[in-house]
Amino acid sequence: MTRLLRDTLQEWADETRVPHDLADRALRRRAWKPVGMVVLAVGLVAAIAVSAVGLRGTGADVRDPQATMRAATGVTLPPRPSPAPTDVRTDTEHSPPVKLIAAGRMAVSAYYTTRREEVSDNEQRVVRTWSLYDPRTDGYEQTSWAWVDVAPGLQVAAVLEGELISKRLGILDLNTRQILKWIDLEHPVGSVAWSPDGTRVLATAYSSYPDVAQGKGDDAAPVPGSSPRTGYYIVDVEAGTADYRELPPMGHGMRNDDKPSNINSRQDLGWSLDGTMLWAPTDTRPDRVFYTLDGRQAEWPKGDRYVGYSRISATSPNGRLVLGPNGLPTKITDAGTGQVVGQQRVLQLHAWADDDNVIALGCAGSCESEFKNGLVLVSVDGQRTTQLGANSRSDRDGSWRWVLTPR
């Protein structure tokens, strides 16, 4: 089972009982390729919108007849902190956390919990409840946005109005809790993601809400191979433009070939590490397919290594080391030789805090259960571990999923 499918099913575990052989049925007869390198997720605040000017006027983009450009005045984004803080912040008393969790160059900028809603006698949907970093309290505030993503620097967030997919995207000032800009969209979107430089927002468009399951009660399970993804917007926040292009979903994996596929309904797009390309998740290996910004499939960016199914680089800031895949123990290798330089008694390696320490998912006690875990900071050699968040059950109601963002 791939990590993407496993994470999807684990998210549903709090709400449903998924058939034990769903992954096998979906991926049966798949031919998997080996990977040569270590190869995402992301609230209504009680705030008053200072601007409710939507984007007006459409026109064809001459570069692509399928593209639609909407123009309007932009917004001046607040500067990122310089130098960025690098201290270690913990909350080992609360789950979900109440106080900021951060270490080195990364912070938990937001998190979400899920709940199940009945749509009909035979259909349910999972809805996320987001909590967003609040610099005024150095903690987190529960919101009512459908989706949130915090820009690098933790000064602004992109938010979707409503509870499900939305045609209204807002740029929220985290310090004042005011909307700097509302952007009205023609196509509904289901997720947002900031570019690495914090100037553009990638919004994945869907014709219907993607997080739906079929079945009654606890027997409801996600429906594979039926993604409603239609395309994406690239919003240049400072220029005030929203550029839409069509991009249909990836096909499901019920084939007998080596083509990448994805059986999941939610197929959110992400940015490459330098922001010059986009990627779409697969349920095969490699874990993603790359596209140019105008939607043409492209080769894997040379030298890029990613933490699986995330937008985070697996390579250390100094370029010398690479985070390994999930497993107990995990391992870190030399970027040049592939030699193992350290093993860690944790479940997953998530992001580099600095060149010597990694934010990871650790296990409680003697690791008797992978579902009893919490965020930790672990050294490359595995000898030093600092608890960042409280240990809790990740397979029960109230479990939370974090979003890591550069500080």
C-alpha positions as CSV (number, residue, x, y, z in Angstrom):
1,M,0.0,0.0,0.0
2,T,1.4,3.4,-0.9
3,R,1.8,6.1,1.7
4,L,-0.8,8.3,0.0
5,L,-3.4,5.6,0.0
6,R,-2.5,4.6,3.5
7,D,-2.8,8.2,4.8
8,T,-6.1,8.5,3.1
9,L,-7.4,5.4,4.7
10,Q,-6.0,6.3,8.1
11,E,-7.8,9.7,7.9
12,W,-11.0,7.8,7.3
13,A,-10.2,5.3,10.1
14,D,-11.6,7.7,12.7
15,E,-14.9,7.7,10.9
16,T,-15.3,4.5,9.0
17,R,-14.3,0.9,8.8
18,V,-12.5,0.6,5.4
19,P,-12.6,-2.9,3.8
20,H,-9.3,-4.5,4.6
21,D,-8.5,-5.4,1.0
22,L,-9.4,-2.1,-0.6
23,A,-5.9,-1.2,-1.5
24,D,-5.2,-4.7,-2.9
25,R,-8.4,-4.6,-5.0
26,A,-7.5,-1.1,-6.3
27,L,-3.9,-1.8,-7.0
28,R,-4.1,-5.5,-8.0
29,R,-1.9,-6.4,-11.0
30,R,-0.1,-3.1,-10.8
31,A,3.5,-3.1,-12.0
32,W,5.5,-0.9,-9.6
33,K,8.8,0.8,-10.5
34,P,11.6,1.1,-8.0
35,V,12.6,4.6,-7.0
36,G,16.1,5.9,-7.3
37,M,15.7,8.8,-4.9
38,V,13.7,9.6,-1.8
39,V,10.7,11.0,-3.1
40,L,1.0,17.1,1.0
41,A,-2.3,19.7,3.5
42,V,-2.9,22.8,4.9
43,G,-10.5,28.3,8.7
44,L,-14.2,31.5,9.4
45,V,-12.2,33.7,11.8
46,A,-14.2,36.3,13.7
47,A,-12.8,39.0,11.5
48,I,-14.1,41.9,9.4
49,A,-13.1,41.9,5.7
50,V,-11.3,45.1,4.9
51,S,-11.8,44.5,1.2
52,A,-14.5,42.6,-0.7
53,V,-13.5,43.5,-4.2
54,G,-13.7,40.4,-6.4
55,L,-11.8,39.9,-9.6
56,R,-13.7,41.3,-12.6
57,G,-13.2,41.0,-16.3
58,T,-12.1,37.9,-18.2
59,G,-10.0,37.5,-21.3
60,A,-8.3,34.7,-23.2
61,D,-4.7,34.0,-22.4
62,V,-3.0,33.9,-25.8
63,R,-0.4,31.4,-24.6
64,D,-3.1,28.7,-24.0
65,P,-6.6,28.7,-25.5
66,Q,-7.8,26.7,-22.5
67,A,-6.5,29.3,-20.0
68,T,-8.6,32.1,-18.5
69,M,-7.0,35.1,-16.9
70,R,-8.8,37.3,-14.5
71,A,-7.2,40.6,-13.6
72,A,-7.6,43.0,-10.7
73,T,-5.6,45.1,-8.3
74,G,-3.2,43.2,-6.1
75,V,-2.3,43.4,-2.5
76,T,0.9,44.3,-0.7
77,L,2.0,41.3,1.4
78,P,3.6,41.9,4.8
79,P,7.4,41.2,4.9
80,R,8.7,37.9,6.3
81,P,10.6,38.0,9.6
82,S,14.3,38.5,9.1
83,P,16.1,36.8,10.5
84,A,13.5,34.1,11.0
85,P,13.2,32.6,14.5
86,T,14.9,29.2,15.0
87,D,14.0,28.4,18.6
88,V,12.2,25.2,19.8
89,R,8.6,25.6,20.9
90,T,6.7,22.7,22.4
91,D,3.2,21.8,23.7
92,T,3.4,18.4,25.3
93,E,0.3,18.9,27.5
94,H,-2.5,19.3,24.9
95,S,-3.6,17.3,21.9
96,P,-4.5,19.0,19.6
97,P,-1.9,21.6,20.6
98,V,-2.9,25.0,22.2
99,K,0.5,26.6,22.0
100,L,2.8,27.0,19.0
101,I,4.9,24.0,18.0
102,A,8.1,24.9,16.1
103,A,11.7,23.8,15.8
104,G,14.5,25.5,13.8
105,R,13.3,26.6,10.4
106,M,9.9,25.0,10.5
107,A,6.6,25.5,12.5
108,V,3.2,23.9,12.7
109,S,1.3,26.7,11.0
110,A,-2.1,25.0,11.1
111,Y,-3.8,21.7,11.8
112,Y,-7.1,20.1,11.2
113,T,-9.4,17.4,12.6
114,T,-12.1,15.6,10.6
115,R,-15.8,14.9,11.2
116,R,-18.3,12.8,9.2
117,E,-21.5,14.2,7.7
118,E,-24.4,12.2,6.4
119,V,-25.3,13.2,2.8
120,S,-27.9,10.5,2.2
121,D,-28.7,7.0,3.4
122,N,-25.8,5.6,1.4
123,E,-23.4,8.5,1.2
124,Q,-21.2,10.4,3.7
125,R,-18.6,13.1,3.4
126,V,-15.6,14.0,5.6
127,V,-15.3,17.7,6.5
128,R,-12.1,19.3,8.0
129,T,-12.2,21.7,10.9
130,W,-9.1,23.9,10.7
131,S,-7.2,25.6,13.5
132,L,-4.8,28.3,12.4
133,Y,-1.7,29.9,14.0
134,D,-2.4,33.1,15.9
135,P,0.7,35.3,16.4
136,R,-1.3,37.4,18.9
137,T,-1.5,34.5,21.4
138,D,1.4,32.4,20.1
139,G,-1.2,29.6,19.9
140,Y,-3.9,28.3,17.6
141,E,-7.4,29.5,16.9
142,Q,-10.2,27.3,15.5
143,T,-11.7,28.6,12.3
144,S,-14.6,27.9,9.9
145,W,-12.7,28.1,6.7
146,A,-13.1,25.2,4.2
147,W,-9.3,25.0,3.7
148,V,-6.3,27.0,4.8
149,D,-2.6,27.3,4.0
150,V,-0.1,29.6,5.6
151,A,2.6,31.4,3.6
152,P,6.3,31.0,4.5
153,G,7.0,33.5,7.2
154,L,3.7,32.9,9.1
155,Q,2.3,36.4,8.3
156,V,-0.6,35.6,5.9
157,A,-2.8,32.7,5.0
158,A,-4.8,31.7,2.0
159,V,-8.3,30.6,3.0
160,L,-11.4,29.2,1.3
161,E,-14.8,30.6,2.3
162,G,-17.4,28.0,3.3
163,E,-17.3,24.4,4.4
164,L,-16.7,22.5,1.2
165,I,-15.4,23.5,-2.2
166,S,-15.5,27.2,-2.7
167,K,-15.5,30.0,-5.3
168,R,-14.1,32.5,-3.0
169,L,-10.4,32.7,-1.9
170,G,-9.3,35.1,0.7
171,I,-5.8,36.4,1.8
172,L,-5.9,36.6,5.6
173,D,-3.5,38.8,7.6
174,L,-2.6,36.5,10.6
175,N,-1.6,39.4,12.8
176,T,-4.8,41.4,12.4
177,R,-7.2,38.6,11.4
178,Q,-8.5,40.7,8.6
179,I,-9.0,39.7,5.0
180,L,-6.6,41.7,2.8
181,K,-8.2,40.6,-0.4
182,W,-11.1,38.5,-1.6
183,I,-10.7,36.7,-4.9
184,D,-13.8,35.5,-6.7
185,L,-13.3,32.4,-8.9
186,E,-15.4,31.0,-11.7
187,H,-14.6,27.4,-10.9
188,P,-14.9,26.0,-7.4
189,V,-11.7,24.9,-5.7
190,G,-11.0,22.4,-2.9
191,S,-7.5,23.3,-1.7
192,V,-4.9,26.0,-1.7
193,A,-1.1,26.0,-1.4
194,W,1.4,28.8,-1.3
195,S,4.3,28.9,-3.6
196,P,7.8,28.5,-1.9
197,D,8.4,32.3,-2.2
198,G,5.1,33.2,-0.7
199,T,3.8,35.3,-3.5
200,R,1.4,33.0,-5.4
201,V,-1.4,30.6,-4.5
202,L,-2.1,27.3,-6.2
203,A,-5.8,26.3,-6.0
204,T,-7.0,22.9,-7.2
205,A,-10.4,23.0,-8.8
206,Y,-13.1,20.3,-8.5
207,S,-16.6,19.9,-10.0
208,S,-17.9,18.4,-6.7
209,Y,-16.6,17.8,-3.2
210,P,-13.9,15.1,-3.4
211,D,-14.0,13.7,0.2
212,V,-17.1,11.5,-0.2
213,A,-17.7,7.9,0.9
214,Q,-20.4,5.4,0.0
215,G,-22.0,3.0,2.4
216,K,-24.0,3.2,5.7
217,G,-22.6,4.1,9.1
218,D,-19.2,2.7,9.9
219,D,-19.2,0.7,6.8
220,A,-18.8,3.7,4.5
221,A,-15.6,3.9,2.5
222,P,-14.0,6.2,-0.1
223,V,-14.9,5.5,-3.7
224,P,-11.8,4.8,-5.7
225,G,-11.2,6.0,-9.2
226,S,-13.8,8.8,-9.4
227,S,-11.9,12.1,-8.8
228,P,-13.9,15.3,-9.8
229,R,-10.7,17.4,-10.3
230,T,-11.1,19.8,-13.2
231,G,-8.0,22.0,-13.2
232,Y,-6.3,24.7,-11.2
233,Y,-5.7,28.4,-10.6
234,I,-2.4,30.1,-10.1
235,V,-3.2,33.3,-8.2
236,D,-0.5,36.0,-8.2
237,V,-1.4,37.8,-5.0
238,E,0.6,41.0,-5.5
239,A,-0.3,41.3,-9.2
240,G,-3.9,40.5,-8.5
241,T,-4.4,37.9,-11.3
242,A,-5.9,34.4,-11.3
243,D,-4.9,32.2,-14.2
244,Y,-7.1,29.1,-14.7
245,R,-6.2,26.0,-16.7
246,E,-7.9,22.7,-17.1
247,L,-6.1,19.5,-15.8
248,P,-8.3,16.4,-15.6
249,P,-7.6,13.8,-12.8
250,M,-5.2,11.0,-13.2
251,G,-6.7,7.7,-14.1
252,H,-7.3,4.9,-11.6
253,G,-4.9,2.0,-11.2
254,M,-7.0,-0.9,-12.5
255,R,-4.7,-1.3,-15.5
256,N,-2.0,-3.7,-16.5
257,D,0.7,-1.2,-17.4
258,D,3.4,1.0,-15.9
259,K,1.6,4.3,-16.3
260,P,1.2,6.4,-13.1
261,S,-2.3,6.4,-11.6
262,N,-4.3,7.6,-8.7
263,I,-7.5,6.0,-7.4
264,N,-8.1,8.8,-4.8
265,S,-10.9,11.3,-5.3
266,R,-8.8,14.2,-3.8
267,Q,-5.9,14.9,-6.1
268,D,-4.6,18.2,-4.9
269,L,-1.7,19.8,-6.9
270,G,1.5,21.1,-5.3
271,W,4.5,23.3,-6.1
272,S,8.0,22.1,-7.0
273,L,10.7,23.1,-4.5
274,D,11.7,26.2,-6.5
275,G,8.2,27.1,-7.6
276,T,8.8,26.8,-11.3
277,M,6.7,23.6,-11.8
278,L,3.6,21.8,-10.4
279,W,3.1,18.2,-9.4
280,A,0.2,15.9,-9.0
281,P,0.2,12.9,-6.6
282,T,0.0,9.3,-7.8
283,D,-0.7,6.1,-6.0
284,T,2.3,4.4,-7.6
285,R,6.0,5.0,-7.6
286,P,7.3,7.7,-8.1
287,D,4.8,9.4,-5.9
288,R,4.2,12.3,-8.2
289,V,4.0,13.5,-11.8
290,F,5.4,17.0,-12.7
291,Y,3.8,19.6,-15.0
292,T,4.9,23.0,-16.3
293,L,2.9,26.0,-14.9
294,D,0.7,25.9,-18.0
295,G,-0.2,22.2,-17.5
296,R,2.1,20.3,-19.8
297,Q,3.6,17.1,-18.3
298,A,7.3,17.5,-17.6
299,E,10.4,15.6,-16.4
300,W,11.2,15.3,-12.7
301,P,13.2,18.4,-11.7
302,K,16.9,17.5,-11.6
303,G,18.2,17.0,-8.1
304,D,14.9,17.4,-6.3
305,R,14.1,15.0,-3.5
306,Y,10.9,15.1,-1.6
307,V,9.5,13.8,1.6
308,G,6.9,11.3,0.3
309,Y,3.6,12.9,-0.9
310,S,4.6,16.3,0.5
311,R,5.9,19.6,-0.7
312,I,8.9,19.4,1.7
313,S,12.4,18.8,0.6
314,A,14.0,15.5,1.8
315,T,17.5,17.1,1.4
316,S,19.1,18.9,4.3
317,P,19.6,22.7,4.0
318,N,23.3,22.2,3.4
319,G,22.6,19.6,0.7
320,R,24.5,16.8,2.3
321,L,21.9,14.4,3.8
322,V,18.6,12.9,2.7
323,L,15.6,11.8,4.8
324,G,14.6,8.2,4.3
325,P,11.2,6.6,4.0
326,N,8.8,5.7,6.8
327,G,9.7,2.8,9.0
328,L,10.9,1.9,12.5
329,P,13.7,2.7,12.6
330,T,14.0,5.4,10.0
331,K,17.3,6.3,8.4
332,I,19.1,9.2,6.9
333,T,21.6,8.8,4.1
334,D,24.5,10.7,2.5
335,A,23.2,12.6,-0.5
336,G,26.2,11.7,-2.6
337,T,27.0,8.1,-1.7
338,G,23.7,6.8,-0.4
339,Q,25.4,5.5,2.7
340,V,23.4,5.4,5.9
341,V,24.7,8.0,8.3
342,G,22.1,7.6,11.1
343,Q,19.1,5.7,12.2
344,Q,16.3,7.1,14.4
345,R,13.7,5.3,16.6
346,V,10.8,7.1,15.1
347,L,8.0,6.3,12.7
348,Q,8.3,9.0,10.0
349,L,10.8,11.8,9.1
350,H,8.9,14.9,8.1
351,A,11.1,18.0,7.7
352,W,14.6,19.3,8.4
353,A,14.7,21.7,11.4
354,D,18.3,22.4,10.6
355,D,21.3,20.5,9.2
356,D,21.5,18.3,12.3
357,N,17.9,17.8,13.5
358,V,14.6,16.6,12.0
359,I,11.0,17.1,12.9
360,A,9.6,13.5,13.0
361,L,6.6,11.4,14.2
362,G,7.8,9.6,17.2
363,C,6.1,6.7,19.0
364,A,5.0,6.5,22.6
365,G,6.6,4.1,25.1
366,S,8.1,1.0,23.5
367,C,6.3,1.7,20.2
368,E,3.9,-1.1,20.9
369,S,1.3,0.8,18.7
370,E,2.1,2.9,15.6
371,F,-1.2,4.8,16.3
372,K,0.0,6.2,19.6
373,N,2.4,8.8,18.6
374,G,3.5,12.5,18.7
375,L,5.7,15.0,17.0
376,V,9.4,15.0,18.1
377,L,12.7,16.6,17.2
378,V,15.3,14.0,16.6
379,S,19.0,14.3,15.8
380,V,20.5,12.7,12.7
381,D,22.3,10.0,14.7
382,G,19.1,9.3,16.7
383,Q,20.8,9.9,20.0
384,R,18.9,13.1,21.0
385,T,15.1,13.3,21.0
386,T,12.9,16.2,22.2
387,Q,9.2,15.8,22.5
388,L,7.4,18.6,20.6
389,G,3.8,17.6,20.9
390,A,1.8,15.4,23.2
391,N,1.5,11.7,22.4
392,S,-2.0,10.7,21.4
393,R,-4.0,8.1,19.5
394,S,-4.0,9.0,15.8
395,D,-6.7,6.5,14.9
396,R,-9.5,7.9,17.1
397,D,-12.0,10.8,17.1
398,G,-10.3,14.1,17.7
399,S,-6.9,13.1,16.2
400,W,-5.3,16.0,14.4
401,R,-3.1,16.4,11.4
402,W,-0.5,19.2,11.2
403,V,0.8,21.4,8.4
404,L,4.5,22.4,8.5
405,T,5.6,25.7,7.1
406,P,8.9,27.6,6.9
407,R,9.2,30.3,9.6
